[in-house]
């Protein structure tokens, strides 16, 4: 049986976000600080720490009850960079030796920064903080490799399990409540390695299981973040608590989803808000001018971005409204039952938003809808 709480009308659905935000400031200095954060203390590492802590607090103060650490770096690349045994080629990364963590690279700097400032965060929020953490999954990591074989997912999964093991999850001032294994590439295209009955498919399943067992041993809930739930391999992961996908994934409408949730004793994160800003603009344009051709629509999109970047148009013009978000959540609750929905929030990250401030404003609307 899963170790998720049984939710009822006396318990609130927690709000969470998926991670990324637009970055303000000197990004090169931030990257420099990230690369040396667990080894040195200098102006760059202090800058990195301040950005992570302030971003996390801004999310929490926008009303998100389980904020993800602010994801400013490319998530797949940051985890690849933690590994030895890889070289970069024109076709992608190639394995040259056994994959293992680089010396001193087991700690995720973003998590470590929040741990180091946990007392300050607790005092600022007036209560212990709850953190969502995202980790790139082995299948998505493998998309950066030039060559893959049936054991690639096993090797990457073992490395990710080591990263989980190395990181401290809790302090007396708060800690990690939810860990998302992010697999946005999974299920989006046909991959011969994942053919039914293949050894590689079984190895991916075992890799997911191994990582999630490590997460649960640390006392956190496990989540699989998808962009498409069309490939149902994830139902077989015994240590998986929660599944999330994009707003318009048929997964959230399917009778089969309800049946499988009950059969496997798993739960949903309800995705209530679209975060692809191009899509938000397109939807707004279509509402105003439904008969535009594809060419005209794309030109309108480009012109709109020019106006936003020039400060002529407020990004909030294109936000989904709170009633739409509330309706999505209500429909998800009615279809699957409140006992199956411990979390709700945005469908994906918000790096594509025009500004940091507009992303936070959208998060405020999302949190209000859920509340």
N, C-alpha and C positions, 0 to 999 in steps of 0.2 A: 504493500500500500504506500501511497505517497505521504509525505510528511507535511503537506500544506494544511493550514487551519481550515476548519469548516466555517464558512462565512454565513452570516445571517443578517437580518434587518437591523440588528444592533451594531453591526460592524461596518465601517466605511470602506469603500473601494479606494485603494491608495492610488495617487497619481504619480506617474513617472514619465521621463522623457528618454529618448534613445541616445542622446549624447552630444552630437556636434553642434557648434555655434560658429558664426562668423568671428574672425579674429580682429581685434583692434590693436594697433601698435607695431612694434618691431618684431616681425615674425622670425627673422633670422636669429635674433637674440634669444627668442623663445626656444627655437630648435636647439641652439647651442646650450641653453640651460637644461633642456630635457636630456640631451646626450650625456651630460656630466653630472646630473643632479644627485645621483646616489653615491658619487665619489668625491665631489668637491663642494665648497661653498664660495661663491664669488658673485659678482653683479648679475651675471646671466642666470645662475641657478636661483638667486633670490627673485629675479624678475619672473622666471618660470613659475616658482611657487606662488607668488602673489597673483599671477594670472589664473592659476588653477583654483586657488582658494576663493578669489573674488567671483569667478564665474560660477562656482558651485553655490556660493551664498546668494548670488543674484537669482539663480534658478529656484532655490529654496524660498526666497522672499517673494518670488513670483507666484508661489503657492504650490509648487511641485513638492510632494511629500517624500518621494524617494528619487531625488535627482541623480542622474548619471554624472560622473565626473565630466567636466567640459572637455569634449574631444576636439582639439584643434589640429592635431597631427593626422596624417593619413594612417588609419588604424591598421590596415593590413601591413603596410610598410614598417610601422613601428614594431610589430611583433616579429617580422622577418629579420629586422635589424638586431634583434636580441639573440640571434642564433649563429653559432659557428658551424662550419661545414658547408657553406654556400659561397659561390662566386657569381657575380653578375655578368651575363653575356648579352649579346645583341638580341637573343631570342627570349631572354628571361634569366631567372636564377637557375644554376645547376648545382647539384649536390656533388661535393668533392670528397666528403668524409662523413662520418657519423654525425647526425644532427644533435647538437647539445647547446646548452646555454653558454653564451660568452661569459668569461670570468667577470663576476660582479654585475651581471645583467639580468638576474632573476627578478629584481624588483621593478614593478611598473611605476615610473616616476610620478604619474598623476595620482595613483593610490598613496604612494609614500608621502607626497606633499600634503594630502589631506590628513594622513595619520600624524604628521609632524605638527600640524596646526589644529589638531582636534579639539584642544581645550578652547582655543579662540573661536572655533566654529560653534561649539556647544554654547558658549557664552553669548555669541552673536544671535543665535537662533532661540536661546532660552530653553533649550531642551536637547537631548542627545540627537545627533543627526542619523539619518538612514540613507545609505548610498547604494545606487545601482552602478555596477561596473560592467563594461563590455570588453569582450575578448574575441579577436578574430578566430573563426572556426577553422579546422584543418582543411576542409574542402575549399574554402575561399582563399586561404593561404596558398594552397596548391596551384591556384590560378596564376600565381606569379612565377611558377617553375616552368622551365623550358621543356623538361622531360619528367614524366610521371610513370610510376609502375604500380603494381597491385599493393605494394607495401608503403607507398608514399604517405597515405593518411595515417598509418600506424606511427611512422616516424615523427610526423608533425604533431600528432596527438600526444605522444610521449613527451615532447618538448613543452607543449602547452600545459600538460599536467605538472611538469616541473615548475613552471611559472606560477601556477595556482598555489603549489606547495610553498613557494618561496615568499609569498606575500602575506603580510599580516592583515587580517580581516576586521578585527575589532579592537577598540580601545575603550577605556572607561567613559569616553565622551561620545561614542557612537561607532558605527561600523557598517560593513557591507551587508545589506539585506537581500539583494538580488544580483545574480551574475548572469549576464546574457552572453551566450555563445553566438556570435553573429555570422550567419551564413547567407548573405544576400545573393550569392551566385548560384546556390544550390537550387535545382529544379527549374532554372530558367532556360536551359538548352539541353539537347540530347548529348549525353556523355557515355561513350562505349564502356568506360571504366565502371559505370554504375548500372550496367545491364543487370536485370534480375538474375539472382543466383551467382553473380560473379564474386570472386574472392575480394576484389577491391571494395565492392559494396559492403560486404560483411566487415571488412577492415574499417571502413568509415563509421559504421554503426558501433563497432568496438571502441574506436577512437572517441566518438561522442560520449559513449558510456563512461570511459575511463576518466575523461576530463570532468564530467558532471559528478561522478562519484567523489572526486577530490573537492569539488565545490561544496557538495552537501556535507562532507566530513568537516568542513569549516563552519557549518551552521547557516549557510545561505540558501535561498531558493534558486533553482536553476531555470533558465529561460533559453529558448532557441528563437533567434530573430531571423525571419525569412522575408523574402520579397515575393515568394510564390510558394504555396503549400501543395502544389500539384503532385510532387513526389512524396509519398506517404511513409518513407523510411523512418521518419522521426517518431512515429507512433510506437516503434519498437524499443525506444531508449527508455529503460526502466527508471533511470535516475533523473529523467526530465520532468520538471514540475509544470512549466508554463510554456505555451506556444504563442508567438505573435507574428502577424504578417501585416500587409498593407491594407488600407481602408477598403479598397474595392476588390480584394481577393475573395473569390467565391467561397473560400474556406469559412468566412464569417456568416454565410447564408445557408450552408449545407446541413441537411439532416444527418448526413454521415458524420460530420464533425461532432454533433451532439452525441451520437451513438458511441463514437470512439473516445470522447472525453470521459464518458461514464464507464466504458469498458476498460480503459487503461488508467482511470483515476487521475486524469490530468486536468489542467486549468488553462484559461485564456487570459491574455492581456488584451483588453478591448482597445483597438486602434480607432480613435474618434476624430482625428484631424489629419488632413493631407499636409505634407511638408515639402513637397516638390514645388518650388515657387513658380517655375515655368508653368506647371499644371494649374496652379492657383490663378495665374494671369490668364491663361487660356480659357479656363472655366468662366472667368469674369467677362472676357470678351465674347464668348459664345452666348452668355446670358443676354448681352446687349445686342449682338449682331449674329444671329444664329445661321445666316445663309452665306457666310464668308467661305471662299475657297481655301484650300490648304495653303496656297502661296500667299494669299492675302492675310490669312491668320498668322503665318510665320512672320510676315512683315509687321503686322500689328504688335506681335510679341517683341520683336527687335526694337520697334519705336517706343514701346512701353518701358523697356529696360533703360533706354536712353533718357527718357523723362524721369524715371526713378533715380537714376544715377546723377542726373542734373539737379535733383531736388525739386522738380516741378510736380511730382506726384507722390503722395504719401503711400508707402508700402501697405499700410493698413487697409487701403482701398480694396485690396485683393484677398484679405483674410477671409476664411470661412467664418460664418457667424456662429455665435454661441448656441443658438437654437438648433442648428444643424448638428453640432457636436453632441448636444444633449440628446437629440433624437437618435443618433447612431448608438450611443451608450444604452439608451432605453431599449432599443430594438435588440441589442446584443443580450441584455439582461433578460428580456422577455423570451428570447429564443433558447438561451442556454442555462438560464437560472443564475440568480445572484451568488449562489454557492460556488459557481464555477468561474467567477470573475474577480480575483483579488486585486487586479491592477488595471488601470486604463491610462491612456495618454496619446502622444503623437505617434504616427505610424513609423517615422524614421527620423534621422538627424536633420539639423536645420542650418548646415553650413551654407546652403544655397540661398539663404535669405539675404536681402540687400544690405542690412546692417545688423550689428549686435543688438541695438536697441529694439529694432522691429521683431527680432527673434524672441526677445524677452517679453515683449508686448503680446505676442501670439501665445507664448507659454502661459501668461496670465489668463488669457481667454480660455485656454484648454483647462487650466486648473479650476477656474470658476464653473465651467460646464460640468466637470466631474463632481465638484462639491455640491 
